[in-house]
């Protein structure tokens, strides 16, 4: 993999318009990636997710045609409709012709990252440079990382080395979006395994409000690697709901990293639903940087076959008087694997923090594997913090109750499984997005139990 991406990098870098600061950022990131390489099981945070198979796969970085016809059909099929604006990114590059932005209100600016990289404006370099980001406490592997890049951030460096496409969404102070804004990321691979590296930056000004949908879909018979970085910045008093959906892409490997900084009195809600792809690793980092900030993080995973989904979350309370609540639920069937590793860290000066972390998991097959590890790291006594975790099978008593009343076993299992996961939808405030998420989850459950059973 590394050798093939190096060749691809050399082929397209000379054709990519860029400024001196962008060229330097790419160079340093590529050097840092070569130094730390892909994360492996020597890292505590990657002990359940091996990248060995991924490392053996050769990928090409597609900087050619954007498969307009095929991507256009997918974009139309997955549009939210109504007054919702839509940004479309195909194989890591912004597809302006497929995007629909006319409904955006005044004060919302959508800019191609490619244009920013070609300019002399380097104001965003701190948000783009992974060597400036902190590492999880369990990421150490010994030695000195290159350019201060943490050992667990190799994919971030790879994303930055190939940084070309992507988008920056700026929401001005006081602006409220009446309809959700969808960022649709499409991976299309035909003829050869394809790798794409997209970057999404969102800046919410003071007192602004928005619902953002980040939806990933894929099509094609070839393996694809989707390596995406999402950076969300919430300024004072702003509110952002981030809905992350992964759908389709039977041959896709998805590497995702969502970073959110939550300012004073800001309100952030993260809702993830992993219902597709063959192999998923997603990191969610939430950093509280202003007093009175609030965050809610929910996750739904439905995984079957031999699929693998690994959710890692890290919530960092760095200031006093902040609140966080985290609830993740997973259903694993067949020979699938679900991983949840969540950590809440409360700094010594983060008094009056209120933090809750819950991980509930349902194992539908003896061959399915579930790893769940909720953690609290507390350095202040004046806090309220709790965590809990369950892993188990469907209980026999309600199954027996339903069967004695004439409900077939498959349908009884489907009803109980549906009840286990669908109560999570109540956490989604936006009605249309709540209904859409529920529709996708029900379709995933239909795959497990047969059409109509769930």
KAKAZI-V794291 format. One record per residue. RES is the residue in three letters. SS is DSSP state (A for helix, B for strand, O for the rest). PSI is psi in whole degrees, -180 to 180 (NA if undefined). Layout:
res:RES ss:SS psi:PSI
res:RES ss:SS psi:PSI
This chain:
res:UNK ss:O psi:-48
res:UNK ss:A psi:-42
res:UNK ss:A psi:-41
res:UNK ss:A psi:-39
res:UNK ss:A psi:-33
res:UNK ss:A psi:-44
res:UNK ss:A psi:-41
res:UNK ss:A psi:-40
res:UNK ss:A psi:-44
res:UNK ss:A psi:-31
res:UNK ss:A psi:-38
res:UNK ss:A psi:-16
res:UNK ss:A psi:-32
res:UNK ss:O psi:-19
res:UNK ss:O psi:-5
res:UNK ss:O psi:119
res:UNK ss:O psi:132
res:UNK ss:O psi:160
res:UNK ss:O psi:174
res:UNK ss:A psi:-40
res:UNK ss:A psi:-36
res:UNK ss:A psi:-40
res:UNK ss:A psi:-41
res:UNK ss:A psi:-39
res:UNK ss:A psi:-44
res:UNK ss:A psi:-46
res:UNK ss:A psi:-49
res:UNK ss:A psi:-37
res:UNK ss:A psi:-40
res:UNK ss:A psi:-41
res:UNK ss:A psi:-42
res:UNK ss:A psi:-39
res:UNK ss:A psi:-44
res:UNK ss:A psi:-30
res:UNK ss:A psi:-47
res:UNK ss:A psi:-27
res:UNK ss:O psi:-167
res:UNK ss:O psi:143
res:UNK ss:O psi:148
res:UNK ss:O psi:-177
res:UNK ss:O psi:-6
res:UNK ss:O psi:-22
res:UNK ss:O psi:132
res:UNK ss:A psi:-39
res:UNK ss:A psi:-8
res:UNK ss:A psi:18
res:UNK ss:O psi:-23
res:UNK ss:O psi:1
res:UNK ss:O psi:98
res:UNK ss:O psi:135
res:UNK ss:O psi:12
res:UNK ss:A psi:-45
res:UNK ss:A psi:-40
res:UNK ss:A psi:-39
res:UNK ss:A psi:-27
res:UNK ss:A psi:-13
res:UNK ss:O psi:132
res:UNK ss:O psi:130
res:UNK ss:O psi:154
res:UNK ss:B psi:146
res:UNK ss:B psi:112
res:UNK ss:O psi:107
res:UNK ss:O psi:16
res:UNK ss:O psi:-144
res:UNK ss:O psi:151
res:UNK ss:O psi:20
res:UNK ss:O psi:51
res:UNK ss:A psi:-46
res:UNK ss:A psi:-48
res:UNK ss:A psi:-44
res:UNK ss:A psi:-37
res:UNK ss:A psi:-38
res:UNK ss:A psi:-41
res:UNK ss:A psi:-41
res:UNK ss:A psi:-41
res:UNK ss:A psi:-37
res:UNK ss:A psi:-32
res:UNK ss:O psi:13
res:UNK ss:O psi:144
res:UNK ss:O psi:-27
res:UNK ss:O psi:-177
res:UNK ss:O psi:-140
res:UNK ss:O psi:10
res:UNK ss:O psi:130
res:UNK ss:B psi:159
res:UNK ss:B psi:130
res:UNK ss:B psi:127
res:UNK ss:B psi:128
res:UNK ss:B psi:123
res:UNK ss:B psi:122
res:UNK ss:O psi:41
res:UNK ss:O psi:-6
res:UNK ss:B psi:141
res:UNK ss:B psi:126
res:UNK ss:O psi:90
res:UNK ss:A psi:-38
res:UNK ss:A psi:-22
res:UNK ss:A psi:-13
res:UNK ss:O psi:152
res:UNK ss:B psi:106
res:UNK ss:O psi:2
res:UNK ss:O psi:-24
res:UNK ss:O psi:-4
res:UNK ss:O psi:138
res:UNK ss:O psi:164
res:UNK ss:O psi:137
res:UNK ss:O psi:-2
res:UNK ss:B psi:119
res:UNK ss:B psi:128
res:UNK ss:B psi:119
res:UNK ss:B psi:138
res:UNK ss:B psi:132
res:UNK ss:A psi:-28
res:UNK ss:A psi:-41
res:UNK ss:A psi:-39
res:UNK ss:A psi:-37
res:UNK ss:A psi:-28
res:UNK ss:A psi:-8
res:UNK ss:O psi:177
res:UNK ss:O psi:4
res:UNK ss:O psi:115
res:UNK ss:O psi:24
res:UNK ss:O psi:-26
res:UNK ss:O psi:5
res:UNK ss:A psi:-34
res:UNK ss:A psi:-33
res:UNK ss:A psi:-21
res:UNK ss:A psi:-20
res:UNK ss:O psi:109
res:UNK ss:A psi:-18
res:UNK ss:A psi:-13
res:UNK ss:A psi:0
res:UNK ss:O psi:145
res:UNK ss:O psi:160
res:UNK ss:O psi:154
res:UNK ss:O psi:151
res:UNK ss:A psi:-26
res:UNK ss:A psi:15
res:UNK ss:A psi:-8
res:UNK ss:O psi:140
res:UNK ss:O psi:4
res:UNK ss:O psi:158
res:UNK ss:O psi:178
res:UNK ss:O psi:118
res:UNK ss:O psi:152
res:UNK ss:A psi:130
res:UNK ss:A psi:29
res:UNK ss:A psi:15
res:UNK ss:O psi:127
res:UNK ss:O psi:148
res:UNK ss:O psi:-25
res:UNK ss:O psi:7
res:UNK ss:O psi:28
res:UNK ss:A psi:-40
res:UNK ss:A psi:-33
res:UNK ss:A psi:-42
res:UNK ss:A psi:-39
res:UNK ss:A psi:-42
res:UNK ss:A psi:-43
res:UNK ss:A psi:-35
res:UNK ss:A psi:-33
res:UNK ss:O psi:15
res:UNK ss:O psi:117
res:UNK ss:O psi:-52
res:UNK ss:O psi:-156
res:UNK ss:O psi:-176
res:UNK ss:B psi:151
res:UNK ss:B psi:119
res:UNK ss:B psi:120
res:UNK ss:B psi:123
res:UNK ss:B psi:118
res:UNK ss:O psi:161
res:UNK ss:O psi:135
res:UNK ss:O psi:-3
res:UNK ss:O psi:133
res:UNK ss:B psi:124
res:UNK ss:O psi:121
res:UNK ss:O psi:-29
res:UNK ss:O psi:152
res:UNK ss:O psi:151
res:UNK ss:B psi:123
res:UNK ss:B psi:133
res:UNK ss:B psi:110
res:UNK ss:B psi:115
res:UNK ss:B psi:117
res:UNK ss:B psi:130
res:UNK ss:B psi:123
res:UNK ss:B psi:119
res:UNK ss:O psi:121
res:UNK ss:O psi:136
res:UNK ss:O psi:-35
res:UNK ss:O psi:150
res:UNK ss:O psi:134
res:UNK ss:B psi:141
res:UNK ss:B psi:136
res:UNK ss:B psi:146
res:UNK ss:B psi:101
res:UNK ss:B psi:150
res:UNK ss:B psi:131
res:UNK ss:B psi:120
res:UNK ss:B psi:132
res:UNK ss:B psi:127
res:UNK ss:B psi:117
res:UNK ss:B psi:114
res:UNK ss:O psi:172
res:UNK ss:O psi:129
res:UNK ss:O psi:8
res:UNK ss:O psi:167
res:UNK ss:B psi:135
res:UNK ss:B psi:155
res:UNK ss:B psi:123
res:UNK ss:B psi:127
res:UNK ss:B psi:123
res:UNK ss:B psi:104
res:UNK ss:B psi:131
res:UNK ss:B psi:125
res:UNK ss:B psi:159
res:UNK ss:B psi:159
res:UNK ss:B psi:143
res:UNK ss:O psi:157
res:UNK ss:O psi:-11
res:UNK ss:O psi:151
res:UNK ss:O psi:144
res:UNK ss:B psi:146
res:UNK ss:B psi:120
res:UNK ss:B psi:113
res:UNK ss:B psi:100
res:UNK ss:B psi:140
res:UNK ss:B psi:126
res:UNK ss:B psi:123
res:UNK ss:B psi:117
res:UNK ss:B psi:126
res:UNK ss:B psi:114
res:UNK ss:B psi:117
res:UNK ss:O psi:178
res:UNK ss:O psi:128
res:UNK ss:O psi:7
res:UNK ss:O psi:166
res:UNK ss:B psi:129
res:UNK ss:B psi:129
res:UNK ss:B psi:125
res:UNK ss:B psi:116
res:UNK ss:B psi:111
res:UNK ss:B psi:115
res:UNK ss:B psi:132
res:UNK ss:B psi:117
res:UNK ss:O psi:148
res:UNK ss:O psi:-160
res:UNK ss:O psi:62
res:UNK ss:O psi:-26
res:UNK ss:O psi:18
res:UNK ss:B psi:140
res:UNK ss:B psi:123
res:UNK ss:B psi:120
res:UNK ss:B psi:115
res:UNK ss:B psi:147
res:UNK ss:B psi:116
res:UNK ss:B psi:122
res:UNK ss:B psi:129
res:UNK ss:B psi:130
res:UNK ss:B psi:126
res:UNK ss:B psi:115
res:UNK ss:O psi:-174
res:UNK ss:O psi:128
res:UNK ss:O psi:18
res:UNK ss:O psi:160
res:UNK ss:B psi:118
res:UNK ss:B psi:134
res:UNK ss:B psi:127
res:UNK ss:B psi:124
res:UNK ss:B psi:115
res:UNK ss:B psi:146
res:UNK ss:B psi:112
res:UNK ss:B psi:103
res:UNK ss:O psi:15
res:UNK ss:O psi:-176
res:UNK ss:O psi:154
res:UNK ss:O psi:-37
res:UNK ss:B psi:124
res:UNK ss:B psi:134
res:UNK ss:B psi:121
res:UNK ss:B psi:128
res:UNK ss:B psi:135
res:UNK ss:B psi:116
res:UNK ss:B psi:120
res:UNK ss:B psi:126
res:UNK ss:B psi:123
res:UNK ss:B psi:115
res:UNK ss:O psi:1
res:UNK ss:O psi:140
res:UNK ss:O psi:148
res:UNK ss:O psi:5
res:UNK ss:O psi:149
res:UNK ss:B psi:147
res:UNK ss:B psi:141
res:UNK ss:B psi:131
res:UNK ss:B psi:120
res:UNK ss:B psi:152
res:UNK ss:B psi:138
res:UNK ss:B psi:125
res:UNK ss:B psi:126
res:UNK ss:B psi:114
res:UNK ss:B psi:134
res:UNK ss:O psi:-172
res:UNK ss:O psi:-130
res:UNK ss:O psi:25
res:UNK ss:O psi:159
res:UNK ss:B psi:124
res:UNK ss:B psi:126
res:UNK ss:B psi:112
res:UNK ss:B psi:123
res:UNK ss:B psi:130
res:UNK ss:B psi:147
res:UNK ss:B psi:110
res:UNK ss:B psi:120
res:UNK ss:B psi:107
res:UNK ss:B psi:106
res:UNK ss:O psi:-9
res:UNK ss:O psi:162
res:UNK ss:O psi:168
res:UNK ss:O psi:42
res:UNK ss:O psi:158
res:UNK ss:B psi:135
res:UNK ss:B psi:145
res:UNK ss:B psi:131
res:UNK ss:B psi:127
res:UNK ss:B psi:119
res:UNK ss:B psi:135
res:UNK ss:B psi:141
res:UNK ss:B psi:144
res:UNK ss:B psi:124
res:UNK ss:B psi:128
res:UNK ss:O psi:171
res:UNK ss:O psi:-125
res:UNK ss:O psi:26
res:UNK ss:O psi:163
res:UNK ss:B psi:131
res:UNK ss:B psi:133
res:UNK ss:B psi:134
res:UNK ss:B psi:125
res:UNK ss:B psi:105
res:UNK ss:B psi:136
res:UNK ss:B psi:132
res:UNK ss:B psi:122
res:UNK ss:B psi:126
res:UNK ss:B psi:115
res:UNK ss:O psi:161
res:UNK ss:O psi:-33
res:UNK ss:O psi:9
res:UNK ss:O psi:61
res:UNK ss:O psi:160
res:UNK ss:O psi:30
res:UNK ss:O psi:143
res:UNK ss:B psi:116
res:UNK ss:B psi:135
res:UNK ss:B psi:140
res:UNK ss:B psi:124
res:UNK ss:B psi:134
res:UNK ss:B psi:115
res:UNK ss:B psi:133
res:UNK ss:B psi:140
res:UNK ss:B psi:121
res:UNK ss:B psi:113
res:UNK ss:O psi:-8
res:UNK ss:O psi:146
res:UNK ss:O psi:-22
res:UNK ss:O psi:-11
res:UNK ss:O psi:150
res:UNK ss:B psi:134
res:UNK ss:B psi:127
res:UNK ss:B psi:128
res:UNK ss:B psi:128
res:UNK ss:B psi:86
res:UNK ss:B psi:142
res:UNK ss:B psi:145
res:UNK ss:B psi:135
res:UNK ss:B psi:103
res:UNK ss:B psi:127
res:UNK ss:O psi:28
res:UNK ss:O psi:135
res:UNK ss:O psi:-20
res:UNK ss:O psi:61
res:UNK ss:O psi:163
res:UNK ss:B psi:115
res:UNK ss:B psi:141
res:UNK ss:B psi:152
res:UNK ss:B psi:153
res:UNK ss:B psi:158
res:UNK ss:B psi:138
res:UNK ss:B psi:142
res:UNK ss:B psi:125
res:UNK ss:B psi:-179
res:UNK ss:O psi:176
res:UNK ss:O psi:134
res:UNK ss:O psi:143
res:UNK ss:A psi:-35
res:UNK ss:A psi:-53
res:UNK ss:A psi:-30
res:UNK ss:A psi:-45
res:UNK ss:A psi:-41
res:UNK ss:A psi:-47
res:UNK ss:A psi:-39
res:UNK ss:A psi:-36
res:UNK ss:O psi:-12
res:UNK ss:O psi:21
res:UNK ss:O psi:7
res:UNK ss:O psi:124
res:UNK ss:O psi:154
res:UNK ss:A psi:-47
res:UNK ss:A psi:-42
res:UNK ss:A psi:-36
res:UNK ss:A psi:-43
res:UNK ss:A psi:-39
res:UNK ss:A psi:-41
res:UNK ss:A psi:-44
res:UNK ss:A psi:-38
res:UNK ss:A psi:-42
res:UNK ss:A psi:-43
res:UNK ss:A psi:-32
res:UNK ss:A psi:-40
res:UNK ss:A psi:-32
res:UNK ss:A psi:-15
res:UNK ss:A psi:-17
res:UNK ss:A psi:-24
res:UNK ss:A psi:-24
res:UNK ss:A psi:-19
res:UNK ss:A psi:-14
res:UNK ss:O psi:114
res:UNK ss:O psi:-39
res:UNK ss:O psi:121
res:UNK ss:A psi:-48
res:UNK ss:A psi:-41
res:UNK ss:A psi:-32
res:UNK ss:A psi:-43
res:UNK ss:A psi:-39
res:UNK ss:A psi:-45
res:UNK ss:A psi:-43
res:UNK ss:A psi:-37
res:UNK ss:A psi:-44
res:UNK ss:A psi:-40
res:UNK ss:A psi:-42
res:UNK ss:A psi:-38
res:UNK ss:A psi:-39
res:UNK ss:A psi:-39
res:UNK ss:A psi:-33
res:UNK ss:A psi:-35
res:UNK ss:A psi:-32
res:UNK ss:A psi:-42
res:UNK ss:A psi:-5
res:UNK ss:O psi:145
res:UNK ss:O psi:125
res:UNK ss:O psi:-18
res:UNK ss:O psi:-35
res:UNK ss:O psi:NA
